[in-house]
Every structure is written in C-alpha cells, then in structure tokens.
Amino acid sequence: MSRLFAGTPFDIPPTCDLCGRIESECQCTAAEKAAAAEQQQRLADRLPPEEQTAKVNVQKRKGGRQATVVEGLTAKANDLAELLTKLQAECGTGGTVKAKENLIELQGDHRGTVAASLRRMGFRVKA
C-alpha cells in the first residue's frame, strides 16, 4: 500500500489533470502535458488591465512616416498579438508586435484612437 488512505473509503486514486482519467489509464503524451502546464503558467502570469499602464506615443520614421507605439505592456502579462489585432481593427491600419522589446507598433498617427481604445479595455494610459 503506497498511498496514505489505500484500502479505506477515502482512497481516491490520482487522476490526470489534462484528461481526468486515472493516471494508470491516462493516454496523454509528455508533450501534451508540458503544453498544458505552459498554458496554465501563462494564464497565471497574466495581470488584469487595471494594474497596467500603457504609454502611447508617435515616432517619426524614415521617409517622413509615423508610427504609433504602445509601450509598458509586457508580453508575459498580456497577449500582445490579440491586443494588436483589436487595435488594428479599431484604427483600420497595419501594425506589428515586438515581443522582445515589449511594444506594439501601428502604422500612422493614431494616438487618440489607441488611447481611447485601451482605456475602454481597462488599461491606464499615458499619452
């Protein structure tokens, strides 16, 4: 008897967190379990928008072009790609995420629209 309550009515065999089956009957691969653990950790690292401050500014690029840059939101605490998609739809423009630098870039001067959109989402904004 290896478990504390083995042989008693309180004996509950361990189950897989991913599929819910008894561990001896579980058919989940190690890769599936690792991916599920990574996803769970990513969700645990998320911060609510109310606890984050986004800095919105416009930078000049070569050729006289402008880019709206959103800084101050970390990739670990947010899904920057999803946030970029929402901002692109709101502004009707293209953009990119630079996860290593923790910033979002949108083509053109959309400072007011981006700030208003982020405020509606619950973020604190410094423009």
N, C-alpha and C positions, 0 to 999 in steps of 0.2 A: 504494500500500500504506500503509494508515493505522495498522495495528496492528504491534506490535514483532515478532511471530513470524509475520506473514502470509506464506503460501506455504510454510511448514515443517510438519512433523508436529506441532509444538507449538501450532499455530494453533487456538485454541478461541474460537469467536465468542461474544460476550457474550449472556447469557440473562436473561430477565425473572425477578426474584426471586419474583414473585407466581404466575405460571402455569408457569414453567420453559421456555417456548419461546424460540427465538432472537429477539432484540429486533426484527429486521426483520419477523418473523411474529407478534409479540405483538399481541393484541387487547384488552388491559386498558386501561381508561379512566384518565384522570388522577385522577379521584375515587377509584377503587378502589385505585390505588397510594398515594394520600395516606392513605386509611383504613388500609391495611395498614401503612404506615410509622408512623402514630399508634398503632396497636395494639402494634406491636413496641416503640416507645418506652415505652408504658405498662407493658409487661411488664418492660422493662429497669429501670424506676424502682422496681419492687416490692422491698420489703425482706422478708426472712424474719421470721416472728413472733418468733423468739428474740432479735432485735435491737430489738424494740419494747416499750415499757412502756405499758400501758393503765391509766388512772386511773378507778376506778369509784366513784361516789358517788350519793347520793339528794338530790334537790332538792324543796323544797315549792313547790307551785303554788297559784294562787288557788283558793278553794273547798276547801282542805284536801287537795287531790290531791297525789300524789307521783309523781316521775318518776326512774327510774334513768338516769344519764347516764354514758356511756363517753367519756372524753377521752384525748388523747395519741396517737391513731392518725390519721395523715394520709391524706387521700383520694388523694394522689399515690402513697403507698406501699402502699395497700390498696384492695380493692374493698369499700367500706363498705356498699353495698347488699347484697352477698352475705353479708357478716358480720352485718348486721341481720337478714336472713332466717333465718340459723342461730340467732341469739339469740332471735328471736321464737318459733321452733319449740320451742326449749328451755324458754322461760319460759311459753309459751302466752298471749302478750299482744301488743298492738299497739305500734307504735313508728314512728320516723322517722329519717332521716339528714339532718343539716345539714352538707353538704359544705363550705360556705364557712367554717363555724366548726370543721370537723373534729371533729364529735361525733355520737354515736348516742344517741337518747333512746328509752327503753322506758317504757310506762305502768305505774305501780305500783312497789313496793319489791321489786326482785329482785336486790339487791346480791350476795348469796351465790351464787345460781344463775349469774348472769352472770360473776362472778369465777371460779367453778369451771369454767364452760364455756370461758372464754378461756384458762385455764391448760391445759385439755385440748388446745386448739388450738395451744398452744406459746407463747402470749404471756406476758410478765412482767406481773404485776398488782399494783397498789397500790390497796387498798380503803380 
